[in-house]
Amino acid sequence: MGFLLSILAAASWGGAAILTRKGLQHFNPVVGTFVSMAATLAMIALITALAFRDALLAVSLNAVAWFALIGVL
């Protein structure tokens, strides 16, 4: 099972690069990068919110502010 999942992960990673290149070939690279980063952020935020809801709600607003400041820097 692990072998099949690793092959699927490698094929998906390679296929994603090809499909991204074809899909964004008429866009400005800055716009393409922004769209890619925004989609990644949305997906990671959704998975994190679903998997670690209790832990996220336990974080203080002060800690969130510090994490946001570090992220901007």
C-alpha positions in Angstrom: 0.0 0.0 0.0 2.8 2.4 0.9 4.5 1.8 -2.4 1.4 2.6 -4.4 0.8 5.8 -2.4 4.4 6.9 -3.0 4.1 6.3 -6.7 0.8 8.2 -6.8 2.3 11.1 -4.8 5.3 11.3 -7.2 3.1 11.2 -10.3 0.7 13.8 -8.9 3.6 16.1 -8.0 5.0 15.8 -11.5 1.6 16.2 -13.2 0.8 19.3 -11.1 3.9 21.1 -12.4 3.0 20.3 -16.0 -0.7 21.3 -15.6 0.2 24.5 -13.7 2.6 25.5 -16.5 0.0 24.9 -19.2 -2.8 26.6 -17.2 -0.8 29.7 -16.4 1.1 30.2 -19.6 -0.9 33.4 -20.6 -0.6 35.0 -17.1 2.0 37.4 -15.8 4.4 35.4 -13.5 3.6 37.6 -10.6 -0.1 36.9 -10.9 0.5 33.2 -11.3 2.6 33.1 -8.2 0.0 35.0 -6.2 -2.8 32.7 -7.4 -0.7 29.7 -6.5 0.2 31.0 -3.0 -3.4 32.0 -2.3 -4.8 28.6 -3.3 -2.1 26.9 -1.1 -2.9 29.1 1.8 -6.6 28.4 1.5 -6.1 24.7 1.4 -3.6 24.6 4.3 -5.9 26.8 6.4 -8.9 24.5 5.7 -7.0 21.3 6.5 -5.5 22.9 9.7 -8.9 24.2 10.8 -10.5 20.8 10.4 -7.7 18.7 11.9 -6.7 21.0 14.8 -9.8 23.0 15.7 -9.4 22.7 19.5 -5.7 23.7 19.4 -6.4 26.7 17.2 -9.1 28.0 19.5 -6.8 27.7 22.5 -4.2 30.1 21.0 -4.3 33.6 22.5 -4.8 36.7 20.3 -1.4 37.9 21.5 0.3 34.8 20.0 -1.7 35.2 16.8 -0.5 38.8 16.5 3.1 37.7 16.9 2.7 34.9 14.3 1.2 37.4 11.9 4.1 39.9 12.5 6.7 37.2 11.9 4.8 36.1 8.7 4.9 39.7 7.4 8.6 40.1 8.1 
